[in-house]
Amino acid sequence: MTYGAEIWVTNKRTRDKIRAVEMEYWRRCCGVTRLDRVRNEEIRSRMKVESDVIKFIEDRRLVWYGHVRRASASKWIGVVTDWSPVGRRKRGRPRRSWRNEVDEAMEARGLRDGEWEDRQRWRTRLEEGRQ
């Protein structure tokens, strides 16, 4: 379900759908249907699940971001990551970008720009943020 999720740009609707699929999975594992009217918290406690799939996707996104930033700027992945299109945007509200989601996740965990340079420290900081 999360194959390639590191590069997804998710909005609230997409995150809600992903959470619904995850809860349906846990319900099936418990042998409980929605008609049984068992709360999600109860299902999570039965299955001993503390984190959700959205948190997992966020973790993987930050790991990928650190990997990309450590690559040399001359490689195509660095060029594409730092590239911004020339010209005017369409009218209306700009769509969310992958970089916006990375920035929000970093801010929520107290990570700063440049911390990705030390791979071991970056991974340790991500582990701390999961708890």
C-alpha positions in Angstrom: 0.0 0.0 0.0 2.9 2.4 0.6 5.1 1.5 -2.3 6.6 4.8 -3.5 4.8 6.8 -0.8 8.0 8.8 -0.1 7.2 11.0 -3.1 3.4 11.3 -2.8 1.9 14.7 -2.3 -1.0 14.1 0.1 -3.8 16.4 1.0 -6.4 15.9 3.8 -8.7 13.9 1.6 -6.0 11.5 0.5 -4.7 11.1 4.1 -8.3 10.3 5.3 -8.7 7.7 2.6 -5.4 6.1 3.5 -6.4 6.0 7.2 -9.7 4.4 6.3 -8.0 1.6 4.3 -5.6 1.0 7.2 -8.5 0.7 9.7 -10.3 -1.6 7.3 -7.2 -3.8 7.2 -7.0 -3.9 11.1 -10.7 -4.7 11.3 -10.4 -7.6 9.0 -7.4 -8.9 10.9 -9.6 -8.8 14.1 -12.6 -10.3 12.4 -14.7 -7.3 13.2 -17.0 -5.5 10.8 -18.2 -1.9 10.9 -21.6 -3.3 11.8 -20.2 -4.6 15.1 -19.7 -0.9 16.1 -16.3 -1.4 17.6 -14.3 1.9 18.0 -11.0 2.4 16.1 -9.2 2.9 19.4 -10.4 -0.5 20.6 -9.2 -2.1 17.3 -5.8 -0.5 17.6 -5.4 -1.6 21.2 -6.4 -5.2 20.3 -3.8 -5.3 17.5 -1.2 -3.4 19.7 -0.8 -0.7 17.0 0.5 2.7 18.2 1.4 4.4 15.0 -0.6 4.9 11.8 0.4 4.6 8.2 0.5 8.3 7.6 3.2 8.6 10.2 5.1 5.8 8.5 4.8 7.6 5.1 6.1 10.8 6.8 9.1 9.0 8.2 10.0 7.4 4.9 9.6 10.8 3.2 12.1 12.3 5.6 14.5 9.4 5.1 14.3 9.9 1.3 14.7 13.7 1.6 18.0 13.2 3.6 19.2 10.7 1.0 18.5 13.2 -1.8 20.0 16.1 -0.1 23.2 14.2 0.7 23.6 13.4 -3.0 25.8 15.8 -4.9 24.1 18.7 -6.5 25.4 17.8 -9.9 23.4 14.5 -10.0 20.1 14.6 -11.7 18.1 14.0 -8.5 19.7 17.1 -6.9 19.0 19.2 -10.0 15.4 18.1 -10.2 14.8 18.7 -6.5 16.1 22.2 -6.6 14.6 23.1 -9.9 11.7 25.6 -10.2 9.8 26.1 -13.4 10.1 29.3 -15.3 7.1 31.4 -16.1 3.8 32.2 -14.5 1.6 29.9 -12.4 -2.0 29.2 -13.1 -4.6 31.3 -11.4 -5.9 30.3 -8.0 -4.3 28.7 -4.9 -1.0 26.9 -5.6 -1.1 23.1 -5.2 0.8 21.6 -2.3 4.2 20.5 -3.2 6.3 17.6 -1.9 8.8 20.1 -0.5 6.0 21.8 1.6 5.2 18.5 3.2 8.9 17.8 4.0 9.2 21.2 5.5 6.1 20.7 7.7 7.3 17.3 8.8 10.8 18.7 9.7 9.3 21.6 11.6 7.0 19.2 13.6 10.0 17.1 14.6 12.3 20.0 15.3 14.7 19.2 12.5 16.7 22.0 10.8 18.1 22.5 7.4 21.5 21.0 7.0 21.1 18.2 9.6 20.8 15.7 6.8 24.5 16.0 6.1 25.4 13.6 8.9 23.5 10.5 7.9 23.8 8.7 11.3 22.6 11.8 13.2 19.8 12.4 10.7 18.5 8.8 11.2 18.8 9.1 15.0 16.8 12.3 15.0 14.1 10.7 12.9 14.0 7.8 15.4 13.6 10.3 18.2 10.7 12.0 16.4 8.7 8.7 16.0 8.2 8.3 19.7 
